[in-house]
């Protein structure tokens, strides 16, 4: 099973956190000293933001702005330590031997399970096998798998070998997978029989999971058994915390898909910040739903790695089916479920839910992070599931989690306001800037959300110009999202800059109109997006999914929105559709809807003109 050693280009390590410092400075968990404030003691802990005054010399600002006017916010939560020189696999599998017989992953449908002892053993076996095959530090392995019990073993094994894990959507078109493989300069593929046809022509060595044996493909089980027989690797390479470990590709819904370079330090630091409130009493006690795609950064780190770190159990689901979902919640006694708003909508409105005895639920909390949660949906969910806490979070591939709505009240952590995305996590800084002037803004004024921490990506792979547009010279990551922070330190996300609809000079947030549409009792789902208009520049248009018994017309739905908003925010065009297309992480694919609607309107205009000419 030997094949030629790989000869990769080396993926560069770029320190964007502090361009004026050495790489070693990146290893400290605190930001540069000029941004530090003394954290309060636990006795008077709250989430009020700290406004930091810039005291050192910086590049010239626009006339009229003084340095002391810079508005930078940090949580009053104490900074949390980040271990030095610990790779992500070492961090999440730390003390796994104490839980050797506890189930780490179990598939909801098949019942296939892996204990912590088996996860640790097979991660090491796979890492050893990869190195024996010739994988070198910094080389990319693309993983094209659905959510399976072995997924984290594959990802962590790649990282433990010094490689770079890059998850791909198994439902993607073969051409999309090819593009990711080529853009990532991948050297190896891991897949299964169900997706083999999509990758077989890519010209790379392939490792296939599953019982099916495929000619000229390396079998997963055979590979692990061969690793047991192999001797020690004499050419072992030291893996540093600053080395890259993951290359997820950012969502292409607002632009072309790009490889996001993340180091071990990036992900370890983010887990330390995200899990700040998890105490020893919670270790080993949480059963988490593993439905969010594991190829997505939230799936592999926020679900798999976070659960492994806290020695809980992940109940793995490969696809969403409401009955299977509810059976999994009840039979596996799931206590924490990261989901997306459309699933919450189904739990509230689908009559299938009434087939189940909800009193058997052990569910204590759900987390939604991929898309804004409409206030009406939140209220309806809480009414139907009064014992389930609804948590929200905010993050992105380029940084992972940034805010959380819930800490541990027993430790003095307050809970953020309803409809906010939460408070700033420890070790992070945020500011909100005017997109036109670049000036930072005070509390309660919306601007582009910027974040700075050691969790910020190293850059986009081989996209220097786009990296420079996203991470500025002072290390701030510009998210492209519009939001604000209030006087209590709670963050609110308004919309994405690129998705704001410009109607006659007014900015209209699609998410606000979607929330109003979803408040209508006959509306099951909705998406709002801009359409070009000669007079207004852009107009708000909507695709709406109605429930089967609805009798309202498209015009009546438009009138409903108009009765709840200012005149410039009115939806000017509504089309009823069967479903709203969403990305695997739950984000509405507005660009797809806009292009489809534009084409439909163009065809309608052409047909009308054709009919008119014949009438004349």
Secondary structure, 3 states (H helix, E strand, C coil): CCCCCCCCCCCCCCCCCCCCCCHHHHHCCCCCHHHCCCCCCHHHCCCCCEEECCCCCCCCCCCCCCHHHCCEEECCCCCCCCCCCCCHHHHHCCCHHHHCCCEEEEECCCCCEEEHHHHHHHHHHHHHHHHHHCCCCCCEEEECCCCCCCHHHHHHHHHHCCCEEEECCCCCCHHHHHHHHHHCCCCEEEEEHHHHHHHCCCCCEEEEECCCCCCCCEEHHHHHHHHHHCCCCCCCCCCCCCCEEEEEECCCCCCCCCEEEEEHHHHHHHHHHHCCCCCHHHCCCCEEEECCCCCCHHHHHHHHHHHHHCCCEEEECCCCCHHHHHHHHHHCCCCEEEECHHHHHHHHHCHHHHHCCHHHCCCCEEEECCCCCCHHHHHHHHHHCCCCEEEEEEEECCCEEEEECECCHHHCCCECCCCCCEEECCCCEEEEECCCCCCECCCCCCEEEEEECCCCCCEECCCHHHHHHHECCCCCEEEEEEEEECCCCEEEEEEEHHHCEEECCEEECHHHHHHHHHCCCCEEEEEEEEEEECCCEEEEEEEEEECCCCCCCHHHHHHHHHCCCCHHHCCCEEEECCCCCECCCCCECHHHHHHHHHHHHHHHHHHHHHHHHHHC
